Amino acid sequence: MHLLRKCKCRYTIDLSKEICEKCGERFRSAYPPKFSPHDKYAGYRRKMKELAKQRGLL
């Protein structure tokens, strides 16, 4: 089974390439993360988002 990956301009299943030669972006997973109503890491994500807002990164 191949995993579909994408950058800004295209999709690929080629695992040998890390960076797109057209746009220069890194390839990443084309699928959204799995959803769970019992999310163990939600508190950490909220805390990191709040820290990023305080530091002016968001």
N, C-alpha and C positions, 0 to 999 in steps of 0.2 A: 504494500500500500504506500502510495506516495502522498506526501503532505504538500498542499498548495501553499505557496508563499507569494507575497506581493511587495511592491515598492510603490512609489507615487504613480508611475506610468504603466506598469504591466504586472502580469502574474507569471509564475514559473514553477516548475517542479524540479528544476535542476539544483541539486544540493551542493554542487561544486562551486557555485558562485555565491559570494557573500554580499557583494555590492553591485548594483545595476550600472552597466556601462553607459546607459542613456542619461539617467538623471543623477547618478552618484549617491542615491539613497541605499541604505541597507535593506535587504529583504527581511520580512518578518512574516509571521503566521497570518494567513488570510481569514482565519476562523476566530470568532469571539471566544473568550474564556468561558468555561463551564459555569453555570449559575447554580448556587446552592442557597437555600433559605437559611442554612446553618453555617454561614460564612465565618470561619475562624479568624480571618485576617482583616475583617472590616474595620475593627478598631485601629489597627496599625495604619491602614490606608487613610482613615480620617485624620489621624494624628500627623501623618506625613504631609497631607494636603494642607492642614492648618499651619505647620511649620513652613511650608513653601510659600503660603500667603504672607506670613509674617516677614519672611526674608525677601519678599518682592519678586519671587520667581513665577508666580501665577497672576 
